[in-house]
Amino acid sequence: MAEPAGFLPRDRLDALTDGVYAFAMTLLVINLELPDDFHPTGPGDLIKALLDLQGTLIAYVVTFLVLAVFWLGRARPRDGSEVVSSAFTWAVLGQLFFITCMPFSMMVLGRFELSPAIWLYAANMTLCAALAILISYLDERDNGRPSTDSGRFELGVLIASALASGVISLFSPGHAMWAYFLNFAAPPLKRLLGRG
């Protein structure tokens, strides 16, 4: 087994990762807002305004759940070295960059139900997932053994749902975010295909 060049203690990188995820997940809720000039004259006005947030709320739920899954994948206890390689560190930092972009891409998506907003969001999701796949390969390489559950299948489904969302946005931008709910099919599909 080849030891990674001791670039950084794993616990330092894990602490940074936890902080970035916590901050990004907290910022997401800021995008759920009513206009400053909104003054309801009765309960019906408030209910209508809250229902008008449906698109932003769907984006919030999807983004929060995806970030939670990414964080859970990183937070799982692992056997291996107490230090990580420079390649692993830079891959994690690259992913954290795109994680910090999630509140912005969600804000654009929530405000503008247009194809380019959906593409921006889908690109952000795809890059986060692709870097997570790279991180899993680097972790296996650095530790000299395959992971028992790398999550790559689920990440592939996430990339597929992001691409499907982009295609759907060409025809019906208002329905494009529903493609991300395909991710709920990943566990049974994985079992069906015998990959679990």
C-alpha positions in Angstrom: 0.0 0.0 0.0 1.4 3.3 -1.0 1.1 6.0 1.7 0.0 9.4 0.5 2.6 12.1 0.8 1.7 13.7 4.2 0.3 16.9 2.9 -2.3 17.8 5.5 -3.8 16.1 8.6 -7.2 14.6 7.7 -8.9 16.1 10.8 -8.0 19.6 9.7 -9.6 19.1 6.3 -12.6 17.5 7.9 -13.1 20.5 10.2 -12.9 22.9 7.3 -15.4 20.7 5.4 -17.9 20.6 8.2 -17.7 24.4 8.6 -18.2 25.1 4.9 -21.2 22.7 4.6 -22.8 24.2 7.7 -22.4 27.7 6.4 -23.6 26.9 2.9 -26.6 25.0 4.2 -27.5 27.9 6.5 -27.3 30.5 3.7 -29.8 28.5 1.6 -32.7 29.6 3.7 -32.0 33.3 3.1 -33.3 32.8 -0.5 -36.7 32.0 0.9 -38.0 35.6 1.3 -41.0 37.6 0.5 -40.6 41.0 -1.3 -39.7 43.9 1.0 -42.7 45.9 -0.3 -45.1 43.0 0.4 -47.9 44.1 2.8 -50.7 41.5 3.1 -54.1 42.9 3.7 -55.4 39.6 5.0 -54.6 35.9 5.5 -55.4 35.1 1.9 -52.7 37.5 0.6 -50.1 35.9 2.9 -51.1 32.3 1.9 -50.9 33.3 -1.8 -47.5 34.9 -1.4 -46.2 31.8 0.4 -47.6 29.5 -2.3 -45.8 31.7 -4.9 -42.5 30.7 -3.2 -43.1 27.1 -4.5 -40.3 27.1 -7.0 -37.8 28.5 -4.6 -39.0 26.1 -1.9 -38.4 23.1 -4.2 -34.9 24.4 -5.0 -34.2 24.9 -1.3 -35.4 21.3 -0.4 -33.4 19.7 -3.3 -30.3 21.8 -2.5 -30.4 21.1 1.2 -30.9 17.4 0.7 -28.1 17.1 -1.8 -25.7 19.1 0.4 -26.7 16.8 3.3 -25.9 13.7 1.3 -22.6 15.2 0.2 -21.7 16.0 3.8 -22.8 12.6 5.0 -20.5 11.0 2.4 -17.6 13.0 3.6 -18.4 12.6 7.3 -18.5 8.8 7.3 -15.8 7.2 9.3 -13.0 5.8 7.2 -10.1 3.6 7.8 -6.9 4.9 6.4 -4.2 7.4 6.9 -4.4 10.3 9.3 -2.9 12.5 6.6 -4.2 13.2 3.1 -2.4 13.7 -0.1 -2.2 17.0 -1.9 -4.3 15.7 -4.7 -7.0 14.7 -2.3 -6.8 18.0 -0.5 -7.1 20.0 -3.7 -10.0 17.9 -4.9 -11.9 18.5 -1.6 -11.1 22.2 -1.8 -12.4 22.3 -5.3 -15.6 20.6 -4.2 -15.9 23.1 -1.3 -15.6 25.9 -3.8 -18.7 24.6 -5.7 -20.5 23.9 -2.5 -20.1 27.6 -1.5 -21.6 28.5 -4.9 -24.8 26.5 -4.2 -26.6 29.3 -2.3 -26.0 31.6 -5.3 -27.0 29.2 -8.0 -30.1 28.3 -5.9 -30.9 32.1 -5.5 -30.7 32.6 -9.3 -32.9 29.5 -9.9 -35.4 30.6 -7.3 -35.7 34.1 -8.8 -35.7 33.3 -12.4 -37.6 30.3 -13.8 -35.6 30.4 -17.0 -33.4 27.8 -18.7 -30.1 29.5 -18.1 -30.8 29.6 -14.3 -31.5 25.9 -14.4 -28.4 25.2 -16.4 -26.3 27.2 -13.9 -27.8 25.2 -11.0 -27.3 21.9 -12.9 -23.7 22.7 -13.7 -23.1 23.5 -10.1 -24.6 20.2 -9.0 -22.7 18.3 -11.7 -19.4 19.8 -10.7 -20.0 19.0 -7.0 -20.9 15.4 -7.9 -18.0 14.9 -10.3 -15.5 16.2 -7.7 -17.1 13.8 -5.1 -16.4 10.9 -7.5 -12.8 12.1 -8.0 -12.4 12.4 -4.2 -13.6 8.8 -3.7 -11.1 7.5 -6.3 -8.3 9.5 -4.7 -9.2 8.2 -1.2 -9.1 4.6 -2.5 -5.8 5.3 -4.2 -4.2 6.9 -1.2 -5.4 4.1 1.2 -4.5 1.3 -1.2 -7.9 -0.4 -1.0 -11.4 0.0 -2.6 -14.1 1.6 -0.6 -17.0 -0.7 0.6 -19.5 2.0 -0.5 -18.0 4.8 -2.5 -21.4 6.4 -3.4 -20.3 6.7 -7.0 -23.5 5.1 -8.3 -25.7 7.6 -6.4 -23.5 10.5 -7.6 -23.9 9.2 -11.2 -27.7 9.3 -10.7 -27.3 12.9 -9.4 -25.4 13.9 -12.5 -28.0 12.2 -14.7 -30.8 14.1 -12.9 -29.0 17.4 -13.3 -28.6 16.7 -17.0 -32.3 15.7 -17.3 -33.2 18.9 -15.5 -31.3 20.9 -18.1 -33.0 19.2 -20.9 -36.5 19.5 -19.4 -35.8 23.2 -18.9 -35.7 23.7 -22.7 -39.4 22.6 -22.8 -40.8 23.4 -19.4 -38.6 25.4 -17.0 -41.3 25.2 -14.3 -41.0 21.4 -14.1 -37.2 21.0 -14.5 -36.5 20.8 -10.8 -38.6 17.8 -10.4 -35.9 15.8 -12.2 -33.8 15.9 -9.1 -36.4 13.7 -7.3 -35.1 10.9 -9.5 -32.4 10.6 -6.8 -34.9 8.9 -4.6 -34.8 6.0 -7.1 -31.1 5.5 -6.7 -31.1 3.1 -3.7 -33.7 0.7 -5.2 -32.1 1.0 -8.6 -28.8 0.1 -7.1 -30.2 -3.0 -5.5 -32.0 -4.0 -8.7 -28.7 -3.7 -10.6 -26.9 -5.7 -7.9 -24.5 -2.9 -7.0 -25.5 -2.7 -3.3 
